[in-house]
Amino acid sequence: MSLYLGFDTSNYTTSVALYDPEQDRVWHAKRLLPVKPGEKGIRQSDAVFHHTQQLPELLETTLSEAAEAMHLSRKQLTAEIAGIGVSSRPRRVEGSYMPCFTVGLTQAKDLGAVLDLPVTEFSHQEGHIAAALYSAGRLDLVGTGFCAFHVSGGTTESLFVLPGTECLLEARLEGTSTDLKAGQAIDRTGVMLGLPFPAGPALEQLALKSDRTFRIRPSAAGLDVSLSGVENKCQKMLADGEAPEDIALFCLRSVEAALQSMADALLERHPGTHLVFSGGVMSNGILRRDFEARYDCSFAAPEFSADNAAGAAVLAALHAE
């Protein structure tokens, strides 16, 4: 038996995972970083502090749940860990860096030194894609060429993914939002409507109460889009006294229209390829239903869409093969 541990300390979530390739099973625990009511994000210094506080408890929870499920003592379980994967930066590009990822990286290196285990670094984006492939039952796509989306609070990107010389999932950027990101548009609209941050789940529930139909033409240029107009339009709708549920649905439909434009352009460049959606925004049920009806695609399960360490653990196992 060989088990693989994963860490991811993003700007929103502390996460730990343990992956058993033989059972193809993941145990994981995660916790959102606390954001004060009315605020739209968190400072990096605060993120680092909260990760440091939360990580030990989440590691304890993950290992205890896995040991109980496998009928092993903690000592026996620990002896079966063969490697560690960790998200050490947002993307695998020059200059990609956020201090919050150093918390998980430090934990991984410390454990690797104590337990004499290999530690493999991946990008947060690679972890998202791997988690989506795992939860959708499509790890067979690793080593092939496929299209992917990473859509979150900090990223709205279309990608072409293929095996690289330095990594299993080399994500080549194809298209992006040139200003506001999809998650930012959703979170800012949600906070504007008095919803808690991050606002995705609450905004979706509010939008489901609307029966409005919107015809939206996205602001697009080739594979890129602009989303800043979404926030501006939502602010105007609120000032004009329109119903909160209609504003919520307009926001989501606007994001959907932009992503569809990006996907259509991406598939025109890479016809016949499978499309994989990852990132917290893509856990939205409204978007998922419409996209599954429109494309040959796979989605991460909701618990693996938002930030998580499962992808890092799975990639560590695949890297060891």
Phi, psi and omega in degrees: 000136176228124180249154183227130183264144179228145177230140173213119180239082185275186181283356182233331192217138168266131185214140176228142179218154173229129185242132175249103182297328182295318178270350187051051185230141179242133167251133180209155177223139180212160180212132176295147172286141182289130177239130183295144180307134178088347180270157187251012181175194183218143178288149181300322179297321178290322178298315179299316180300311184292324175300315181300323180285324188271332188300314182301318180294320181291325175296316178299315180298315182297312182293321180295316180295320179293317180298317179295317181294328183264001179058046178238155170284163179299323179295317178295319180297312181301324180294340182268354179288122186254348181185166183229134173245146183212140173279117185251353179196163182298308182224159179273067176222159180300131176085000179283115186203139169216133183304328184301329181289343180292337179294309178295321180296318178296317179299316181297315181292322178297313179294321179299321180291318182291317184266000181057054182240148175290139177243123182246128181266137175230169174273157176301322179295317177299322177297319177300314182295317180296321178296321178295315179298316180299309186288336178270000182069032183237037175295347176296342180284342177297128182096357177243179175261129177210164179262148181214156172238139171239107187234113185210195179290333183247354187217133168224094188225140167260143190222152166248123189249131179211162179294132182251177180283334182252348185207165180283331182235090177274108184266108180267125182292130178247314181214159183206169167273128187279352179222256181292141177269159186301315179296325177294317179300318180291314182294318181293322177294318179298313179297321177302326181268006178085017181271156180288153178262137354289146196262358186309302183299317181292323179294322178297315180297323178293318182296329180295346179275351182268143174245016179289152173242128182242138172253110189241130175253112184292154174274102188226149174219100184068235180270356182259156177224166173238134183242001182297330179294338180295312179298317181298317180295319179296321177298319179293319179299320179293316179297329180277000176082019179288155186296139180304322181293328178288322177296318179299315181292321178300317179301311182293321178294327178292317176298317179300315180298320179294316181292324177296320177299316179295318182294317179299317180293322180295315182287336174292326178282326181234070185296143175082001181271152179283148183246129181242129180253130179221168181102154186303323181299327185279005170278356180292124184293327178297313179295317184299314182301315182291320182288323178294330177284340187259328189233160167278097192213166175232145178240147169293144170300150185311318182289345178251005176278309178292171182308135181199163181261000182300319181299320178295320179293317179296317179296325177299319179293316180294325180293332182279346182293000000 
